[in-house]
């Protein structure tokens, strides 16, 4: 008999998903308005740093969050990231200089450097092996809902009130996610008390070699994400779209349903097979966006982009967990997220440099994303199936 809900859909799992929704909504609701806000401060030449600084800190903090998740627990790591979101959002309205704003973006990166690492490890702890793709699909679905609701709500708040009201709403959303996390029961066995030694890293604790392969694929595919986060707000304005969060809302909504389907497909047919479809979709999306001459074509590109992201996210997470050892699960996921932040950050930095606030450079910028996606496709087809779990 068909079950309406999977067996792992427990109260703990649902609570975690709800917290993920609020967490991702919190920091994503401000992203579409940040380029204009930085310009108002006199920093229009530094738009590429909005995302790059954020992802730089997230990447640098991953080895620490992975080790802490394996030592002191998943929940403290998740809560710390959400607290950073709350505090930094409250501080944005107090900053009136370009340097101060960029420093806050740097600090804000600690949020995604910690919370998603703890979240993924928590999910892996409570989900059976043969359901990981499906579970990651459902969990990332809630995160995507937050990513969709955040920019759309943020654009409305900024238009109806002002940017400061948007920052305060971001802070309020973050504190709600913290309150929900505090209701969860820790899943890590044999927890240790926090000590200074937990912040000392050996070279073996920075990168988990077992998950290098999915991390390389992730780096190449999310390069396009960095481009989108940096350039799409200006591109939307150039094409006459008033709500600069519309593209983000459309692509995120487009990714929702396919996440669960892709997760289940990767459980059945293998992670690499689904990733081939995801990377090909990303290349097509970037070409479509590059050629957009009106609102309709841009949003069509957003739909394809969303389909790619929806296939990519749960599959890469499940693939990483497949290849990792239980006792180093936090480290493995941290390695995956380092690749994520590096890809987004470098994509943002390069696209900001190439774009240079010149509309004639839009086409070239998005073509760069198509090129890195094709490189990911080539890499996937060179992999030996014998060395890949679940394929």
N, C-alpha and C positions, 0 to 999 in steps of 0.2 A: 504493500500500500504506500502511495506517494506521501511523503512527509511535507507539510507546508513549510516547516523550518528545519534546517539541518540540526543534527543532534548536539553540535557544539555551541548552538546559539543559546547560551546560558545568560543569567543575569550579569555575571562578571564580564562576559564578552560584550553584551549590549551596553553596559555601563562604560566600558573602555571605548567603544565605538562612538558613543555620545560625546565623551570627552574629546575624542579626536576631531569630531565635527566642530566643536567650539574652539579648539586650539588652532586648527587651520583657518577657520573663519577670522580669528583674532588678528593674525599677522598678514593675512591676504587681503583684508578689506582696505588696507591703506596703500597697497602697492600701486594701483592705477593712478593715484593722486600724487605720488611722491615725485615723479619727474617735474610736474608743474610746481610743486611746492619747493623743490630744490632750485628751480629757475627763479622763483620769487625771492629766494635768498641770495641770488647772484651766482648760483653754481651750475648754470646750464651746460657748462663744459665737462661736468663730472657725473653725468647721468649714468654712465656705464658702471660707476662705483656703487650706485644704489644697491644693486644686486650682488656685485662682486665682493664688496666688503662683508655683506651679510653671509654669503656662502663661504668666504675665507675663514671667518670665525667658526662657522658651523663645521667646516672640514677639519680645522685645527683641534677642535674640541672632541671630535668623534672618538679618537683613541681613548680619551679619558672617560667619556660617557660609556663606551663599550666595556672598559675594565670595571668601572663602578657598577654597571648593571650586573656584571658577573660576580661582584664581590659583596656589595651592600644591598642590592635589590633593584628590581625594575621600577617600582613605584617611586622611590626617592628621585631617581633620574628623570622620570616623567614630570614630577612636580617641579623640580628645579627649572626645567625648560619653560614651563608655563609661567612660573614666577618671573622669569626674565621678560617674557612677553608683557606681563602686567606692569612691571616697573618701568620698562623702557617706553611703553605707550604713554604712560603718565608724564614722562620727561620730555617727549617731543615738543609739546607746546611751549616749554620753557626755553627752548634753544632758538636763537635768532641768527646764528652764524653758520656758514657752510662747513667749517671745520667741526663745529659742535654737532651738526646734523650727521656728518659722515662718521663721527665717533660713535654716535648712537646706533647707526646702522651696523657698525662693527660689533658692538655689544649685543645688539638684537640677535645676531647670528647664533649666540649661545642657545637660544630657544630651540631652534631646529637641530642644533648639534646634540641636544640631549633628549628631548621628548620622543621623537620618532624612534630612536634607538631602543629606549625602554619599552615603547609600545610594541614594536615588532618582536622583541624578545619575550614579552608577556604573552602575546598571541601564540608564538611558537611553543611556549610552555604548556598551553592548555589545549592545543589542537593536535589530533593524531596525524601521522605522517601522510596518509593517503587523502587527507582533506585540507592540506596546507594551502594549496592554490585557491581553493574555494573560499577558505576562511580569510586569506589575505585579500581576496577580491571583495568580500563583504566589508572588511575593516577599512580598506582603502576607498570603498564606496562612500562611507561616512566622511572620510577625510576630504574626498572630492566634493561632496555636498557642501562642506565648509568652504572649500576653495571657490565654489560657484556662488554661494550665498554671500561670502565676504566681499568680493569686488563689486557685485551688483548692489548690495546694501551700502557699501562704502561710497560708491558713486552717487547714490541717492542722498545720503547724509551730507556729503560735501556740497551737493548742489542746493539742498534745502536749508542747510545751516552753514557751517564752515568747517575748515580742516581741523580745528581744535576739537570740535564736537566729535569728529571722526576718530581722533586719537583716543578720546575718553571712552567711546563705545568699544574700541579695540581692547582697551584695558579691562573694561567691565566683562567682556566676553572671555578674556583670559582667566579672570578670577573665577568665573563659573566653571571652567574646565578643571581648575584646581580643586574646587569643592567636590566635584564629582569623583575625581581621582582618589580623594581621601576615603571614599567608601569601598575601594577595592581591597581584596586580600592578596598579600604578597605571594608570588609563585616561586620565588627563588628559595631553594633549600640550602641549609647551612650558611646563612647570612653572616657577614662579618661586620663589626662596628667600624665606622668610618675612621680612618687614620691617615696620617701624612704619607705613609708608604703607598697608599692607593693612588697617589698623584705622581709617583715615580714610575716612569715607563722605560722598559728595555726596548731594544729595536724589534724584538720578536712580538711585543705587545702592541705595536703600532698598526701593522698590517697582518691580516690572516691570509696566508698564501693559498689556502684551500679555495678561496672564493675570488681569486684574481680574474678568472675568465668572465664570470657574470659582471664583475666590476668594470672591466674594459668595455664590454658591450654597453653597459649603463652610461659610462662616461661619454661615449661617442653619440648616443642617442639623446641625452639630455643637454648636449651642447645647444641644440635647437631651442630648448626650454629657456636657456639663458638669453638667447636672442629675442624670443617672444616677450619675456618679462621686461626687457630693456627698451625695445623699439616699438612694440605694438601700441602703447599709449599715444605716441606721436603719430604713428601710422594711422591709427583710428581717427585722430583729429584731422589729419591730412585728407582722409577720405570723407570727412564731414559727419563722423559719428560723435555725437555729443557725450554720451556716456562711455568713458574710456574703459569702463569695466565690462562692457558688453561682450567683447571678444572672449574674455576670461570666463564669463558666465556660460557662454555658448559652448566653448570647448570642454569645460568641466562637466556640464550637463550631458554632452555627447559621450563622455567617457563613463558615465554612471553604469548603465545597463551592461555594457560590454565587459566591465571588470569582473563580474561574477561568472559570465560565460567564459571569458578568457582564463580565469583561475581554474574552473572545472576542466576546461580543455587541456590546460597544461598538466593537470593531474592525470588525465587519460592519455594524451598524445605526446607529452613531453614538453619541457620548458623551451628547448631550442626551437622546436617547430613553431610555437606561438610567437617567440621573439623574432623569427624571420618575418612573420606577417606584420608584427608591430613596427619593425624598423623600415620595412618597405612603405607602410602607411605614413610614417614620419617623413620620408623623402618626398612622397607625393604631396603631403600637406604643405611642406615648405615651398615646393615649386608652385603650388596653387596660390599660396599667400603672396609669393613674390610677384606673381602675374596679376594680382587683384587690382582692378581699376574702379571698383565700386564697393559699396557696403555689402551687397549680396554675395559677391565672390569672396570677399574677405571672410565672411561668416561661414561660407561653405568650406573654406580652408580650415576654419576653426573646428568644424565638425569632424573633418578627417584627422586633424591634429588631436582632437579629443579621443577619437577611436584608438589612435596609436598609444597615447598615454594610458588609456584604459586597459589595453592589452599588456603594456610594458610593466606597470607598477606591481600588480600582484604576482606576475610571473617571475620577475627578477627577485622579488623578496623570497618567494618559495624556493627558487633555484639556489639562492644563497644559503638558506636554512638547510636544504638538502645536502649541500656540500660541507657544512660546518659540523664540528663536534659539539655535543651538548654543553660541555664545560666551557667552551669558547664561543658560545652563540652570540653573546654581546659583542665580542671582538669582531666576529665575522660580519655581523650586521653593521657595525661601525665602519668596517672596511668598505662595504657596499655604499654606505652613505658618504664616505669620503669621496668616492668616485662620483657620486651624485652631485655633491657640492662643488667638486673640481670642474665637472662638466658644465654645470650651470654658471659658475663664477667666471670661468674662462670664456664661455659663450657670451656672457654679458659684457665682459671687459673688451673682447675683440669686436663685438657688434657695436658697442658704444664708440670705439675708436674708428671703425670703418664708416659708420653712419655719419658721425661728425656733424649732426644737426643739419644735414643736407638731404632734402627729399629725393634727389636724383640717385642717392646711394641705397635706397630701400631695397631695390631689386637684388643688388649684390649681397647685401647683408643676409637676406633670407636664402639665397643660393648657397651660402656657406653652410647653413644648416642642412640643406639637401646633400651636400658633399659629405659631411661627417656621418649622415645617416647611411649613405651608400657604403662608406667605409665599414660601418657596423654590419651591414648585410654581408659584405665580402668576408669579414672575420668570422661570422656565424657559419658560413658555408665551408670554411676551412677547418672547422672543428671536427675532431674525431669523435664520433658518437660513442665509442667505447669508453671515452674518458669523461663522459657527461652523465650525471645522474638523471634519471627520468627521461632519457631519450633513446 
